[in-house]
Amino acid sequence: MELRHLRYFQVLGETLNFTRAAERLHIAQPPLSRQIQQLEDELGVLLLERGRPLRLTAAGRFFYEHSNRVLEQLGKVCDNTRRIGLGHKTWLGIGFAPSTLYGVLPQLIRRLRNNETLELELGLSEMTTLQQVEALKAGRIDIGFGRIPIDDPAIMQKVLTEDPLVAALPAGHPLLGQTVSLAQLAQEPFVLYPANPRPSYADHVIALFNARGLNLKIAQWTNELQTAIGLVGAGIGITLVPASVQVLHRDDIGFCPLLETEATSPIILSRRIGEPSPGLTHCLHLIAQLRAELDRPAVDT
């Protein structure tokens, strides 16, 4: 299937007339008929009821609506590509670990989208720190927000903040309402994430316990923070999450601070070594502004 098949079918779907569609497309009618027949053969269904008047089948109506959306989206992609290539717009690719969405990242994205001095096209991709590093080196993203330090000569990393860790427990758990120790948590079945790829946040959590001679009883591995939280709510086990995740309000889980206040998880900015693009320079400037605002002491009134 080629793009011309979609474009030909789009015009035919609008006109429901082979002659008028061929005129609009500036081709003869027989080649148009052959292209539509090829499309039907590839899909294995009839898209048209070839009578008078010409009508779309149920499958044809579905394909017409969705192929129009594909072409519309492709048109936007092509337009933005031209504008970026001509320097009228700047592309900024951002990779982020899911848990960083509960920190400063949403504020940064809002400011980037509301930017008045530089027209930015944002590309947001959910990925682990390890995936961010590979995407940075391949040029697919310009900046990443994760939680794991990576030693790579092509990548520059900077810790933006240290997020205290808290225990996520199912509702009704006897430890809720207390400050708990890692030794107490090591006695509980654990939901650990992500399972892949490694190294990851899971290795950071395991290392916290191993450094104190404690071993985790892993009841379940999962790849997503939200899934881990859901499994905790279902009573499968407990888990450790960054304190910023407490903005989630669920009736089936609760959070406890840790006795070991040094148990934290960093939010780490990653980018390629070298001169940043205008979009990345603007992004780094906004990050510096946000950090200054967060560090500014509150003024009593």
FENFENRA-V920994 format. One record per residue. N is the residue number from 0. RES is the residue in three letters. SS is DSSP state (a for helix, b for strand, c for the rest). PSI is psi in radians with two decimals (999 if undefined). Layout:
BEGIN
n=N res=RES ss=SS psi=PSI
n=N res=RES ss=SS psi=PSI
END
This chain:
BEGIN
n=0 res=MET ss=c psi=2.31
n=1 res=GLU ss=c psi=2.88
n=2 res=LEU ss=a psi=-0.59
n=3 res=ARG ss=a psi=-0.57
n=4 res=HIS ss=a psi=-0.74
n=5 res=LEU ss=a psi=-0.74
n=6 res=ARG ss=a psi=-0.72
n=7 res=TYR ss=a psi=-0.76
n=8 res=PHE ss=a psi=-0.61
n=9 res=GLN ss=a psi=-0.83
n=10 res=VAL ss=a psi=-0.73
n=11 res=LEU ss=a psi=-0.67
n=12 res=GLY ss=a psi=-0.54
n=13 res=GLU ss=a psi=-0.71
n=14 res=THR ss=a psi=-0.51
n=15 res=LEU ss=c psi=0.73
n=16 res=ASN ss=c psi=2.06
n=17 res=PHE ss=a psi=-0.68
n=18 res=THR ss=a psi=-0.86
n=19 res=ARG ss=a psi=-0.66
n=20 res=ALA ss=a psi=-0.74
n=21 res=ALA ss=a psi=-0.68
n=22 res=GLU ss=a psi=-0.76
n=23 res=ARG ss=a psi=-0.55
n=24 res=LEU ss=a psi=-0.12
n=25 res=HIS ss=c psi=0.71
n=26 res=ILE ss=c psi=2.91
n=27 res=ALA ss=c psi=2.79
n=28 res=GLN ss=a psi=-0.74
n=29 res=PRO ss=a psi=-0.77
n=30 res=PRO ss=a psi=-0.62
n=31 res=LEU ss=a psi=-0.78
n=32 res=SER ss=a psi=-0.71
n=33 res=ARG ss=a psi=-0.71
n=34 res=GLN ss=a psi=-0.73
n=35 res=ILE ss=a psi=-0.68
n=36 res=GLN ss=a psi=-0.70
n=37 res=GLN ss=a psi=-0.70
n=38 res=LEU ss=a psi=-0.78
n=39 res=GLU ss=a psi=-0.71
n=40 res=ASP ss=a psi=-0.70
n=41 res=GLU ss=a psi=-0.70
n=42 res=LEU ss=a psi=-0.43
n=43 res=GLY ss=c psi=0.32
n=44 res=VAL ss=c psi=2.78
n=45 res=LEU ss=c psi=2.30
n=46 res=LEU ss=c psi=-0.30
n=47 res=LEU ss=b psi=2.51
n=48 res=GLU ss=b psi=1.86
n=49 res=ARG ss=c psi=1.30
n=50 res=GLY ss=c psi=-2.83
n=51 res=ARG ss=c psi=1.93
n=52 res=PRO ss=c psi=2.85
n=53 res=LEU ss=c psi=2.36
n=54 res=ARG ss=b psi=2.70
n=55 res=LEU ss=b psi=2.41
n=56 res=THR ss=c psi=3.05
n=57 res=ALA ss=a psi=-0.72
n=58 res=ALA ss=a psi=-0.64
n=59 res=GLY ss=a psi=-0.71
n=60 res=ARG ss=a psi=-0.75
n=61 res=PHE ss=a psi=-0.83
n=62 res=PHE ss=a psi=-0.65
n=63 res=TYR ss=a psi=-0.84
n=64 res=GLU ss=a psi=-0.80
n=65 res=HIS ss=a psi=-0.59
n=66 res=SER ss=a psi=-0.55
n=67 res=ASN ss=a psi=-0.72
n=68 res=ARG ss=a psi=-0.69
n=69 res=VAL ss=a psi=-0.80
n=70 res=LEU ss=a psi=-0.66
n=71 res=GLU ss=a psi=-0.77
n=72 res=GLN ss=a psi=-0.70
n=73 res=LEU ss=a psi=-0.68
n=74 res=GLY ss=a psi=-0.72
n=75 res=LYS ss=a psi=-0.72
n=76 res=VAL ss=a psi=-0.79
n=77 res=CYS ss=a psi=-0.73
n=78 res=ASP ss=a psi=-0.82
n=79 res=ASN ss=a psi=-0.62
n=80 res=THR ss=a psi=-0.78
n=81 res=ARG ss=a psi=-0.76
n=82 res=ARG ss=a psi=-0.67
n=83 res=ILE ss=a psi=-0.75
n=84 res=GLY ss=a psi=-0.57
n=85 res=LEU ss=c psi=-0.03
n=86 res=GLY ss=c psi=0.21
n=87 res=HIS ss=c psi=-0.23
n=88 res=LYS ss=c psi=2.66
n=89 res=THR ss=b psi=2.29
n=90 res=TRP ss=b psi=2.37
n=91 res=LEU ss=b psi=1.96
n=92 res=GLY ss=b psi=2.23
n=93 res=ILE ss=b psi=2.18
n=94 res=GLY ss=b psi=2.50
n=95 res=PHE ss=b psi=2.45
n=96 res=ALA ss=c psi=2.45
n=97 res=PRO ss=a psi=-0.67
n=98 res=SER ss=a psi=-0.33
n=99 res=THR ss=a psi=-0.20
n=100 res=LEU ss=a psi=-0.19
n=101 res=TYR ss=a psi=0.08
n=102 res=GLY ss=c psi=-2.28
n=103 res=VAL ss=c psi=-0.26
n=104 res=LEU ss=a psi=-0.77
n=105 res=PRO ss=a psi=-0.68
n=106 res=GLN ss=a psi=-0.70
n=107 res=LEU ss=a psi=-0.78
n=108 res=ILE ss=a psi=-0.72
n=109 res=ARG ss=a psi=-0.75
n=110 res=ARG ss=a psi=-0.62
n=111 res=LEU ss=a psi=-0.71
n=112 res=ARG ss=a psi=-0.53
n=113 res=ASN ss=c psi=0.16
n=114 res=ASN ss=c psi=2.35
n=115 res=GLU ss=c psi=-0.24
n=116 res=THR ss=c psi=-0.35
n=117 res=LEU ss=c psi=2.11
n=118 res=GLU ss=c psi=1.97
n=119 res=LEU ss=b psi=2.48
n=120 res=GLU ss=b psi=1.98
n=121 res=LEU ss=b psi=2.36
n=122 res=GLY ss=b psi=2.00
n=123 res=LEU ss=b psi=2.22
n=124 res=SER ss=b psi=2.15
n=125 res=GLU ss=b psi=2.16
n=126 res=MET ss=c psi=2.70
n=127 res=THR ss=c psi=2.95
n=128 res=THR ss=a psi=-0.74
n=129 res=LEU ss=a psi=-0.74
n=130 res=GLN ss=a psi=-0.60
n=131 res=GLN ss=a psi=-0.75
n=132 res=VAL ss=a psi=-0.79
n=133 res=GLU ss=a psi=-0.69
n=134 res=ALA ss=a psi=-0.63
n=135 res=LEU ss=a psi=-0.82
n=136 res=LYS ss=a psi=-0.53
n=137 res=ALA ss=a psi=-0.14
n=138 res=GLY ss=c psi=0.21
n=139 res=ARG ss=c psi=-0.49
n=140 res=ILE ss=c psi=2.86
n=141 res=ASP ss=c psi=-0.41
n=142 res=ILE ss=b psi=2.57
n=143 res=GLY ss=b psi=2.64
n=144 res=PHE ss=b psi=1.94
n=145 res=GLY ss=b psi=-2.81
n=146 res=ARG ss=c psi=0.08
n=147 res=ILE ss=c psi=2.22
n=148 res=PRO ss=c psi=2.36
n=149 res=ILE ss=c psi=2.32
n=150 res=ASP ss=c psi=1.73
n=151 res=ASP ss=c psi=2.18
n=152 res=PRO ss=c psi=-0.30
n=153 res=ALA ss=c psi=-0.12
n=154 res=ILE ss=b psi=2.38
n=155 res=MET ss=b psi=2.28
n=156 res=GLN ss=b psi=2.62
n=157 res=LYS ss=b psi=2.27
n=158 res=VAL ss=b psi=2.10
n=159 res=LEU ss=b psi=-0.66
n=160 res=THR ss=b psi=2.78
n=161 res=GLU ss=b psi=2.05
n=162 res=ASP ss=b psi=2.04
n=163 res=PRO ss=b psi=2.56
n=164 res=LEU ss=b psi=2.55
n=165 res=VAL ss=b psi=2.74
n=166 res=ALA ss=b psi=2.29
n=167 res=ALA ss=b psi=2.12
n=168 res=LEU ss=b psi=2.64
n=169 res=PRO ss=b psi=2.62
n=170 res=ALA ss=c psi=2.42
n=171 res=GLY ss=c psi=-0.03
n=172 res=HIS ss=c psi=2.40
n=173 res=PRO ss=c psi=-0.34
n=174 res=LEU ss=c psi=-0.22
n=175 res=LEU ss=c psi=2.45
n=176 res=GLY ss=c psi=0.00
n=177 res=GLN ss=c psi=2.87
n=178 res=THR ss=c psi=2.12
n=179 res=VAL ss=b psi=2.75
n=180 res=SER ss=c psi=2.79
n=181 res=LEU ss=a psi=-0.56
n=182 res=ALA ss=a psi=-0.70
n=183 res=GLN ss=a psi=-0.73
n=184 res=LEU ss=a psi=-0.51
n=185 res=ALA ss=c psi=-0.29
n=186 res=GLN ss=c psi=-0.15
n=187 res=GLU ss=c psi=2.64
n=188 res=PRO ss=b psi=2.47
n=189 res=PHE ss=b psi=2.41
n=190 res=VAL ss=b psi=2.11
n=191 res=LEU ss=b psi=2.47
n=192 res=TYR ss=b psi=2.72
n=193 res=PRO ss=c psi=2.71
n=194 res=ALA ss=c psi=-0.61
n=195 res=ASN ss=c psi=2.67
n=196 res=PRO ss=c psi=2.91
n=197 res=ARG ss=c psi=2.68
n=198 res=PRO ss=c psi=2.75
n=199 res=SER ss=c psi=-3.03
n=200 res=TYR ss=a psi=-0.59
n=201 res=ALA ss=a psi=-0.72
n=202 res=ASP ss=a psi=-0.61
n=203 res=HIS ss=a psi=-0.77
n=204 res=VAL ss=a psi=-0.80
n=205 res=ILE ss=a psi=-0.72
n=206 res=ALA ss=a psi=-0.61
n=207 res=LEU ss=a psi=-0.73
n=208 res=PHE ss=a psi=-0.76
n=209 res=ASN ss=a psi=-0.58
n=210 res=ALA ss=c psi=-0.34
n=211 res=ARG ss=c psi=0.28
n=212 res=GLY ss=c psi=0.44
n=213 res=LEU ss=c psi=2.49
n=214 res=ASN ss=c psi=2.41
n=215 res=LEU ss=c psi=2.54
n=216 res=LYS ss=b psi=1.62
n=217 res=ILE ss=b psi=1.99
n=218 res=ALA ss=b psi=-0.51
n=219 res=GLN ss=b psi=2.34
n=220 res=TRP ss=b psi=2.54
n=221 res=THR ss=b psi=2.89
n=222 res=ASN ss=c psi=-0.22
n=223 res=GLU ss=c psi=2.50
n=224 res=LEU ss=a psi=-0.84
n=225 res=GLN ss=a psi=-0.66
n=226 res=THR ss=a psi=-0.73
n=227 res=ALA ss=a psi=-0.77
n=228 res=ILE ss=a psi=-0.75
n=229 res=GLY ss=a psi=-0.68
n=230 res=LEU ss=a psi=-0.60
n=231 res=VAL ss=a psi=-0.81
n=232 res=GLY ss=a psi=-0.52
n=233 res=ALA ss=c psi=-0.05
n=234 res=GLY ss=c psi=0.24
n=235 res=ILE ss=c psi=-0.55
n=236 res=GLY ss=c psi=-2.82
n=237 res=ILE ss=b psi=3.02
n=238 res=THR ss=b psi=2.92
n=239 res=LEU ss=b psi=2.35
n=240 res=VAL ss=b psi=2.73
n=241 res=PRO ss=b psi=2.54
n=242 res=ALA ss=a psi=-0.48
n=243 res=SER ss=a psi=-0.35
n=244 res=VAL ss=a psi=-0.25
n=245 res=GLN ss=a psi=-0.17
n=246 res=VAL ss=a psi=-0.32
n=247 res=LEU ss=c psi=2.19
n=248 res=HIS ss=c psi=1.83
n=249 res=ARG ss=c psi=2.51
n=250 res=ASP ss=c psi=-0.31
n=251 res=ASP ss=c psi=0.04
n=252 res=ILE ss=b psi=2.81
n=253 res=GLY ss=b psi=2.93
n=254 res=PHE ss=b psi=2.52
n=255 res=CYS ss=b psi=2.36
n=256 res=PRO ss=b psi=2.78
n=257 res=LEU ss=b psi=2.54
n=258 res=LEU ss=c psi=-0.63
n=259 res=GLU ss=c psi=1.55
n=260 res=THR ss=c psi=-0.29
n=261 res=GLU ss=c psi=-0.12
n=262 res=ALA ss=c psi=1.77
n=263 res=THR ss=b psi=2.96
n=264 res=SER ss=b psi=2.11
n=265 res=PRO ss=b psi=2.64
n=266 res=ILE ss=b psi=2.09
n=267 res=ILE ss=b psi=2.23
n=268 res=LEU ss=b psi=2.30
n=269 res=SER ss=b psi=2.42
n=270 res=ARG ss=b psi=2.89
n=271 res=ARG ss=b psi=2.60
n=272 res=ILE ss=c psi=2.42
n=273 res=GLY ss=c psi=-3.10
n=274 res=GLU ss=c psi=2.23
n=275 res=PRO ss=c psi=2.71
n=276 res=SER ss=c psi=2.91
n=277 res=PRO ss=a psi=-0.68
n=278 res=GLY ss=a psi=-0.76
n=279 res=LEU ss=a psi=-0.70
n=280 res=THR ss=a psi=-0.78
n=281 res=HIS ss=a psi=-0.72
n=282 res=CYS ss=a psi=-0.78
n=283 res=LEU ss=a psi=-0.62
n=284 res=HIS ss=a psi=-0.75
n=285 res=LEU ss=a psi=-0.65
n=286 res=ILE ss=a psi=-0.74
n=287 res=ALA ss=a psi=-0.70
n=288 res=GLN ss=a psi=-0.82
n=289 res=LEU ss=a psi=-0.72
n=290 res=ARG ss=a psi=-0.69
n=291 res=ALA ss=a psi=-0.69
n=292 res=GLU ss=a psi=-0.70
n=293 res=LEU ss=a psi=-0.56
n=294 res=ASP ss=a psi=-0.22
n=295 res=ARG ss=c psi=2.23
n=296 res=PRO ss=c psi=2.54
n=297 res=ALA ss=c psi=2.53
n=298 res=VAL ss=c psi=2.18
n=299 res=ASP ss=c psi=2.45
n=300 res=THR ss=c psi=999
END
